[in-house]
Each structure stands twice: as C-alpha cells, then as structure tokens.
Amino acid sequence: MNMIPTSLYPEIFLLLSICAILLIDMFLADDKRNVTYALSLIALGVCGVLTMNATTSSPVYLSNNMFVSDAMSNLLKMFSYIAVGVTLIYGRQYASDRGMTNGLLGGEFYVLALFALLGQMVMISGNNLLIIYLGLELMSLALYALVALRRDHTVSTEAAMKYFVLGALASGFLLYGISMLYGATGTLNLNEMSVIAASATANKPILVFGIVFLVAGLAFKLGVVPFHMWVPDVYQGSPTVVTLLLGGAPKLAAFAITYRLLVEGLFPQVVDWQQMLMVLAVLSMAIGNITAIAQTNLKRMLAYSTISQMGFMLLGFLSGVSNGNISLAGEAYSASMFYAITYVMTTLGTFGIILLLSRAGFEAENIADLKGLNKRNKWFAFIMLLLMFSLAGIPPLMGFYAKLSVLSSVVAAGQIWLAVVAVLFSLIGAFYYLRVVKVMYFDEPVDTSPIVAHMDLKIVLSANGLAVLILGIMPGSLLQSCINAIKSTLAS
C-alpha cells in the first residue's frame, strides 16, 4: 500500500478536522460554542505544523502532476492559516454578541470558514486547470453561504444574491476560458500547457480568446475594474467578520491562481496577458481611489480601497517581462506576492478595529463611528493610525515598502509612465486614509461607551498593528522569502 505523501497532509487533516468539528458541534449546548472556536484554532495550528514539515527545497508534484507543493504554496498557506485564525479571534465576540438569531454563533460559521480555507489551499497548490477550478468553487460556495448567514437581514440577503449571481457568471467566464485553453493545447496540466503554448502546435487564436476569458474570471476574484461591481455591496452588506473572511485569505489564493495560470501555464503568451492586466491595473487604481473619497461608510470605503490595492498588486505581474527580457521576472512577481501579503495583514488589523468597536445592537460601520477614538482608547487609535498609514504607503510602515518594491519593478521594466500614474493615484488614496486619522484624533467622540473585548482579541490586534510597523522597518526576511519562493517556481 502506497503511503500518503506528507505534502498532502495539511489538506487531508483539515478536511477530517472539519468533519469532526461539525459532528462535535451538533452535541454542544449554546453556551459551549467556545469548544468549536478552540477546535478550529487548534486545527489551523496543526495545519501550520504539517505545512512546515512538508517544506522541500524543490517543487514536489503529486497526484499525476495535478497538485504541487513548493516554497510559494507553503508560504501562502502559512499566511492563509494566520489570516483565518486571526479572523476567528477577531470575530468571536462579534458573533457571540449577535446570538443564534443570525446563525453567526453556530458551528456552521467556523465550519464554513474552514471549508473556504480548504478551497484556498487547493487553489494555491493546484497544477491542473480543473483542480484549481474545484478549489475555487469550494471556496466560493462557502463564502456565498457565509455572506447569507444573516437570513433575517435584508441588506445581507441582497449582498449574498449579488455575490452569488455575479460569482456564478465569473465562474462561467473562467470555465469557458479553461475549455478554450484545453481546446488550443490539448492538456489541463499547467507545465505541459506552457510547453505547448510556446510551440507551433498550439492554436494561437483560440489560445488568446481563452486567455481573455481566463483573465476576466481572475479579475472578478481579485475584485478589479471592470469586474468590481460586487465588492462594495458585498463588503457593506455582509456581517463584518464575514467581510474580513472575504477580504483576507482569499486574496492570497487569488494571487496564487493568477500566478499559476498566467505565469506558470501561459508564460509564452506573456505579451498578450500583460497588456490586459495593464488596463485592469490602471482602471482599478483610478476608480478605486477616486470613488473611495466620496464614501462615508467605512466598510464601503475599504471595499474601494481593496479595488485600488489589487490594481496596484497587478503592476508587478505586468512588469515581469520587458521587451523580451525575463531577468526581471523573479523580483517583479515576488514584489506582487509581498504586496498581497502586506495587504492581507493590514486589512486584518483594520477590520479588527471595526470588530473591536462593534457591540451587541451596534455596528461600527461609518467613518463617523471612529470620531474621538483617541480619547476613548489611545492605544487602539494608534494601532488604527499605523494601519491607515500603511495602506496609504507612508514610511516606515510595511505598506510603504510593499509599494516601493512594486514601483521598483515597474521602473526596472521601463514603464516610467505607469509608475508615475501609480504614485499619483496613491496620493489621491492617501486623502481618505488620512481622513480616518483626522476623525480619530481631532473630532469629539459621539460614542463614549467603554470599549470591551476579550483579552485574546486585544493581544492579537496589538500584535497585528506592531507587525505592520516592524515588517516595515525590517522587511528583508519576508521579502527574501517571497523572492526565493518565486524563483524556485520559475527555476522549475
């Protein structure tokens, strides 16, 4: 009997854990839901250990080359575990305050969050078009259900319907693109596809059409213009903890499949997809930053911020190859990876503050709800200041170094005008981030009630904010890990 490869242990263990947690939760009383919470965190911790044990110096291909375990997948999985774990810690009080009426406290919230993570893990390690698609659908179906958890809330129901309908449309685009790529190359394996796409045997017109539909599907999952229509409504309409589940770890998985499909599978067609990404990136930075200025709802503002941030991340993808020179690819794609991780870490902290300020019967959703936060709690006002400055790209925070890395790759590729455009839109974006800081420090508080939260939330939120500062001052180790991860995949 063949032994199961260690590289598959994290996915297998998480699936078994989900089944066990779901069964155990059935027999728990309402006041014992913390058991489900604790088991979920333990499962994430064990997955982290198993992933570290599965780390190898070179990529390992499993299951008939449909699954790959490499440095990039392991690093992204580790940050996905952290993102989901931190989200559960931030959201425990929020879920508890809302009781069983909207389903948030039940075990289904934790189980669906873990199912979404399992889908992300499959996406991150997928080396076959259908495997990536299966992972994407597993994640998406879990997220659809999470958005719709508040069945008695009209706005949430509307957001869930929009997300489901538009998500199904995007999945259709992606699947249609996959079918065209299969027709043009005759394979679903990404390594084989790259070889065939570079040869004369591939049907070039069908290949290009397939790439168009593929990029459209990826653009929806990233939430970039013109496939961004769902992002503001879903972010605003979802329970805040679900919004964080949408805006955190899934962005790492979206980066992973964008890299797997375009760089590993379709690198010979880099000229075609780089031009498409350039349009998406510029439009996203423009519409995202300009529209965010007009928002008064904090979650909606952060949704448009996400659109602009994802546009900025795409700049690294379109800087990997310049005039046939591929020597810049490692630095450019690793800059995008570092940017995606930075965005997720900063988003976790930002929504953590929103969850901290929310309480039973009150949703801290508007920018006005942050008025006078410095007078209510100086420490968490400082943490929010760090996070806003990081999103704006102000030194010495992590967001500054992430933007600098991406801009450096754009300039190295000779796209000076694109770097100038990115800087200009970042300056526009700084306005609405600094407006939040102004409200916290210079406005009088409207809500003077004490900020009450579990100690684990306070500790993790503080660590989250300080990590953004420390990794901004000393980004070398994380950035080098991203460079090594990307170069190992390019070498293979």
C-alpha positions in Angstrom: 0.0 0.0 0.0 1.4 3.4 -1.0 2.0 5.9 1.8 0.2 9.2 1.5 2.8 11.9 0.6 3.5 14.4 3.5 2.7 17.3 1.2 -1.0 16.3 1.2 -1.2 16.0 5.0 -2.4 19.6 5.6 -5.4 19.3 3.2 -6.3 15.8 4.4 -6.1 16.8 8.1 -8.1 20.0 7.6 -10.9 18.0 5.8 -11.0 15.5 8.6 -11.0 18.2 11.2 -13.9 20.0 9.5 -16.0 16.8 9.6 -15.0 16.2 13.3 -15.8 19.8 14.3 -19.2 19.7 12.5 -20.1 16.5 14.3 -18.9 17.6 17.7 -20.7 20.9 17.4 -24.0 19.1 16.9 -23.9 17.9 20.5 -22.8 21.2 22.1 -25.1 23.4 24.1 -25.4 27.1 23.1 -23.1 28.2 25.9 -20.4 25.7 24.9 -19.6 27.1 21.4 -16.2 28.2 22.6 -15.3 24.5 22.1 -15.9 24.8 18.4 -13.9 28.0 18.3 -11.0 26.4 20.1 -11.0 23.3 17.9 -11.0 25.4 14.8 -7.9 27.3 16.0 -6.2 24.0 17.0 -6.9 22.6 13.5 -5.3 25.7 12.0 -2.2 25.3 14.2 -1.8 21.7 13.3 -2.1 22.5 9.6 0.7 25.1 10.1 3.0 22.4 11.6 2.2 19.9 8.9 2.9 22.5 6.2 6.3 23.3 7.7 7.1 19.6 7.8 6.2 19.3 4.2 8.5 22.1 3.1 11.1 20.9 0.5 13.9 22.7 -1.4 12.4 21.9 -4.8 8.8 21.6 -6.0 7.1 18.3 -5.5 4.4 17.2 -8.0 1.7 14.8 -6.7 -1.4 13.0 -7.9 -0.4 12.7 -11.5 1.1 16.2 -11.5 -2.3 17.8 -10.5 -1.0 19.0 -7.2 2.2 20.9 -6.4 4.0 21.6 -3.1 6.6 24.3 -3.4 8.0 27.2 -1.5 5.4 29.6 -2.8 2.4 27.4 -1.9 3.8 26.7 1.6 4.4 30.3 2.3 1.0 31.4 1.1 -0.7 28.6 3.0 1.0 29.7 6.2 -0.2 33.2 5.8 -3.7 31.9 5.0 -3.8 29.9 8.2 -2.7 33.1 10.1 -5.4 35.2 8.3 -8.2 32.8 9.0 -7.1 32.2 12.6 -6.8 35.9 13.3 -10.2 36.5 11.7 -11.8 33.9 14.0 -10.2 35.5 17.1 -11.4 39.0 16.0 -14.9 37.8 15.2 -15.6 35.6 18.3 -17.0 38.5 20.4 -18.9 39.9 17.4 -20.5 36.5 16.7 -21.3 35.9 20.3 -23.0 39.3 20.8 -25.4 38.5 17.9 -26.6 35.2 19.4 -28.1 32.4 17.4 -30.7 34.5 15.5 -28.5 35.1 12.5 -26.5 31.8 12.7 -23.2 33.5 13.3 -22.6 31.8 16.7 -23.4 28.3 15.4 -20.7 25.9 14.4 -21.6 26.5 10.8 -19.7 29.8 10.9 -16.5 28.1 11.9 -17.0 25.1 9.6 -17.7 27.3 6.5 -14.7 29.4 7.3 -12.5 26.2 7.3 -14.2 24.9 4.2 -13.3 28.2 2.5 -9.7 27.8 3.7 -9.6 24.3 2.3 -10.7 25.6 -1.1 -7.9 28.3 -0.9 -5.3 25.6 -0.1 -6.4 23.6 -3.2 -6.2 26.7 -5.3 -2.7 27.6 -4.0 -1.3 24.1 -4.8 -3.3 23.4 -8.0 -1.2 22.5 -11.0 -4.2 21.5 -13.2 -6.9 23.7 -14.6 -9.7 21.6 -13.2 -8.1 21.2 -9.7 -7.8 25.0 -9.5 -11.4 25.4 -10.6 -12.6 22.9 -8.0 -10.7 24.7 -5.2 -12.2 28.0 -6.4 -15.7 26.7 -6.3 -15.2 25.1 -2.9 -14.0 28.4 -1.5 -16.7 30.4 -3.4 -19.7 28.2 -2.2 -18.5 28.5 1.4 -18.2 32.3 1.1 -21.7 32.6 -0.5 -23.2 30.8 2.5 -21.2 33.0 4.9 -22.4 36.2 3.3 -26.0 34.9 3.6 -25.8 33.8 7.2 -27.9 36.8 8.4 -31.1 35.4 6.9 -33.2 38.0 8.7 -31.2 40.9 7.4 -32.3 42.4 4.1 -29.0 44.0 3.2 -27.1 40.8 3.8 -29.5 38.8 1.8 -29.2 41.3 -1.1 -25.4 41.2 -0.9 -25.5 37.4 -0.9 -27.7 37.3 -4.0 -25.4 39.8 -5.9 -22.3 37.9 -4.9 -23.8 34.5 -5.9 -25.2 35.7 -9.3 -22.0 37.6 -10.3 -19.8 34.9 -8.9 -21.6 32.3 -11.0 -21.1 34.5 -14.0 -17.4 34.9 -13.3 -17.0 31.1 -12.8 -18.6 30.7 -16.2 -16.1 33.0 -17.7 -13.2 31.1 -16.1 -14.6 27.7 -17.1 -15.2 28.8 -20.6 -11.6 30.1 -20.8 -10.3 26.8 -19.4 -12.3 24.9 -22.1 -10.8 27.1 -24.8 -7.2 26.6 -23.4 -7.8 22.9 -23.4 -9.0 23.0 -26.9 -6.0 25.0 -28.0 -3.3 23.0 -26.2 -4.9 19.6 -25.6 -3.9 19.5 -21.9 -5.1 20.6 -18.5 -1.7 20.4 -16.9 0.0 23.8 -16.5 3.5 22.6 -17.1 2.5 20.8 -20.3 0.4 23.8 -21.3 3.4 26.1 -21.1 5.5 23.9 -23.4 2.7 23.5 -25.9 1.8 27.2 -25.9 5.4 28.0 -26.8 5.4 25.6 -29.7 3.9 25.8 -33.2 1.2 23.1 -32.4 -1.0 25.4 -30.3 -4.0 27.1 -31.9 -3.0 30.7 -31.2 -6.3 32.5 -31.9 -8.2 30.1 -29.6 -5.4 30.4 -27.1 -5.7 34.2 -27.0 -9.5 34.0 -26.7 -9.1 31.6 -23.8 -6.7 34.0 -22.1 -9.3 36.8 -22.4 -12.0 34.8 -20.6 -9.5 33.5 -18.1 -8.3 37.0 -17.2 -11.9 38.1 -16.9 -12.6 35.3 -14.4 -9.5 36.1 -12.4 -10.3 39.8 -12.4 -13.6 39.1 -10.7 -12.0 37.0 -8.0 -9.4 39.8 -7.4 -12.2 42.4 -7.5 -10.6 44.7 -10.0 -12.3 47.0 -12.5 -14.4 46.4 -14.6 -15.4 43.3 -12.6 -15.6 45.1 -9.3 -19.4 45.7 -9.1 -19.9 43.1 -6.3 -17.1 44.3 -4.0 -18.7 47.4 -2.3 -22.2 45.9 -1.9 -20.9 42.6 -0.5 -18.4 44.3 1.8 -21.1 46.6 3.2 -23.9 44.1 3.4 -22.0 41.1 4.9 -21.5 40.8 8.7 -18.2 42.5 9.4 -16.5 39.2 10.4 -17.6 37.7 7.1 -16.3 40.8 5.2 -12.9 40.1 6.8 -13.1 36.5 5.6 -13.8 37.8 2.1 -11.1 40.4 2.1 -8.3 38.5 3.8 -7.0 35.0 2.9 -9.0 34.7 -0.4 -6.7 37.4 -1.8 -3.7 35.2 -1.2 -5.4 32.4 -3.1 -6.4 34.8 -5.9 -2.8 35.8 -6.2 -1.7 32.2 -6.3 -4.1 31.1 -9.1 -3.2 34.3 -11.1 0.4 33.3 -10.8 -0.2 29.6 -11.5 -2.4 30.2 -14.6 -0.7 33.2 -16.2 3.0 32.8 -15.3 3.4 29.0 -14.9 0.8 28.0 -17.5 0.7 30.8 -20.1 4.1 32.4 -19.8 4.8 32.1 -23.6 1.7 34.4 -24.1 3.0 37.0 -21.6 2.7 39.8 -24.2 -1.0 39.2 -24.5 -2.0 39.0 -20.9 0.4 41.7 -19.7 -1.5 44.2 -21.8 -4.8 43.1 -20.4 -3.5 43.4 -16.8 -2.2 46.9 -17.6 -5.7 48.1 -18.4 -7.2 46.4 -15.4 -4.5 47.9 -13.1 -4.8 51.5 -14.2 -8.6 51.4 -14.2 -8.7 49.8 -10.7 -6.3 52.4 -9.2 -8.3 55.2 -10.8 -11.8 54.2 -10.0 -11.0 52.6 -6.7 -9.2 55.6 -5.2 -11.4 58.3 -6.7 -14.7 56.6 -5.7 -13.4 55.9 -2.2 -13.2 59.6 -1.4 -16.9 60.0 -1.6 -17.7 57.2 0.8 -19.0 57.8 4.4 -19.4 54.1 5.2 -16.1 52.7 6.4 -16.6 49.2 5.0 -17.6 50.6 1.6 -14.6 52.9 1.7 -12.3 49.9 2.4 -14.0 48.0 -0.4 -13.0 50.6 -3.0 -9.6 50.7 -1.3 -9.3 47.0 -1.9 -10.1 47.5 -5.6 -7.2 50.1 -5.9 -4.8 47.9 -3.8 -5.4 44.9 -6.1 -4.8 47.1 -9.1 -1.5 48.1 -7.6 -0.6 44.5 -7.0 -1.2 43.7 -10.6 1.6 46.1 -11.6 4.1 43.5 -10.5 2.6 41.0 -12.8 2.8 43.3 -15.8 6.5 44.2 -15.1 7.9 40.6 -15.2 8.9 40.8 -18.8 10.0 43.9 -20.7 10.9 43.7 -24.4 11.6 40.0 -24.2 13.8 40.4 -21.1 12.7 37.9 -18.5 15.5 38.6 -16.0 13.2 40.9 -14.0 10.5 38.2 -13.5 11.6 36.9 -10.1 11.8 40.4 -8.5 8.6 41.6 -10.1 6.4 38.7 -9.2 7.8 38.4 -5.7 7.0 42.1 -5.3 3.4 41.4 -6.1 3.4 38.5 -3.6 4.9 40.6 -0.9 2.3 43.3 -1.7 -0.6 40.7 -1.4 0.7 39.6 2.0 1.1 43.2 3.2 -2.5 44.0 2.0 -3.9 41.0 3.9 -2.0 41.8 7.1 -3.1 45.4 7.1 -6.7 44.5 6.2 -6.9 42.1 9.1 -5.9 44.8 11.5 -8.3 47.4 10.0 -11.3 45.2 10.2 -10.1 44.1 13.7 -10.6 47.6 14.9 -14.1 47.8 13.4 -15.0 44.5 15.1 -13.5 45.8 18.4 -15.7 48.9 18.2 -18.9 46.9 17.3 -21.0 45.5 20.1 -24.5 44.0 20.6 -27.0 46.1 18.8 -24.4 48.4 17.2 -22.3 48.1 14.1 -19.3 50.4 13.8 -19.6 50.8 10.0 -19.4 54.5 9.4 -16.3 56.7 9.5 -18.1 58.9 12.0 -18.2 55.9 14.4 -14.4 56.4 14.8 -14.7 60.0 16.0 -12.6 60.7 19.0 -11.3 57.2 19.2 -8.0 58.6 20.6 -9.9 60.0 23.6 -11.7 56.6 24.2 -8.6 54.4 23.8 -5.2 55.9 22.8 -3.6 52.5 22.1 -6.1 51.2 19.6 -6.3 54.7 18.0 -2.5 54.4 17.5 -2.9 50.9 16.0 -5.5 52.2 13.5 -3.2 55.1 12.7 -0.4 52.6 11.8 -2.8 50.6 9.6 -4.1 53.6 7.8 -0.6 54.9 7.2 0.4 51.5 5.9 -2.5 51.4 3.4 -1.5 54.9 2.3 2.1 53.8 1.8 3.7 56.1 4.4 7.2 55.1 5.7 8.4 53.4 7.7 5.4 51.0 7.6 5.0 47.8 5.7 2.7 49.3 3.1 5.4 51.8 2.1 8.0 49.1 1.4 5.4 47.0 -0.5 4.6 49.9 -2.8 8.2 50.7 -3.2 9.0 47.1 -4.2 6.3 47.1 -6.9 7.2 50.5 -8.2 10.8 49.5 -8.4 9.9 46.5 -10.6 7.7 48.8 -12.8 10.6 51.3 -13.3 13.1 48.4 -13.9 10.8 47.2 -16.7 11.0 50.7 -18.3 7.3 51.6 -17.6 8.1 55.0 -16.1 4.7 56.5 -17.1 2.9 53.6 -15.3 5.0 54.2 -12.1 4.0 57.9 -12.3 0.3 57.1 -12.6 0.5 54.7 -9.7 2.2 57.3 -7.5 -0.4 59.9 -8.4 -3.4 57.6 -7.6 -1.6 56.6 -4.3 -1.5 60.3 -3.4 -5.3 60.6 -4.1 -5.8 57.4 -1.9 -3.8 59.0 0.9 -6.6 61.6 1.4 -9.3 59.2 2.5 -6.9 57.2 4.7 -5.7 60.4 6.4 -9.3 61.5 6.8 -9.9 58.5 9.1 -6.9 59.5 11.2 -8.2 63.1 11.4 -11.6 61.8 12.6 -10.0 59.7 15.3 -7.6 62.4 16.7 -9.3 65.7 16.1 -13.1 65.1 16.3 -15.0 64.8 19.5 -16.3 61.3 20.3 -20.0 60.7 19.6 -20.0 57.3 21.4 -18.4 57.4 24.8 -19.2 53.9 25.9 -16.3 51.8 27.1 -14.5 49.5 24.6 -15.0 46.0 25.9 -13.3 43.0 24.3 -11.7 39.6 25.1 -8.1 39.7 26.0 -7.1 37.4 23.1 -8.6 40.0 20.6 -6.7 42.9 22.3 -3.4 41.0 22.3 -3.7 39.7 18.7 -4.9 43.1 17.4 -1.9 44.9 19.1 0.5 42.3 17.6 -1.1 42.8 14.2 -0.5 46.5 14.3 3.0 46.2 15.6 3.8 43.6 13.0 2.9 46.0 10.2 5.4 48.5 11.8 8.2 46.0 12.4 8.0 44.4 9.0 8.1 47.9 7.5 11.3 48.7 9.3 12.8 45.3 8.7 11.1 43.8 5.6 14.2 41.9 4.4 13.4 38.4 5.7 9.8 38.3 4.4 10.7 39.9 1.1 13.6 37.5 0.6 11.2 34.6 1.4 8.9 35.8 -1.4 11.8 36.2 -3.8 13.1 32.7 -3.0 9.6 31.2 -3.4 9.0 32.8 -6.8 12.5 32.0 -8.1 12.1 28.3 -7.1 8.9 28.1 -9.2 10.5 29.9 -12.1 13.5 27.6 -12.0 11.3 24.5 -12.1 
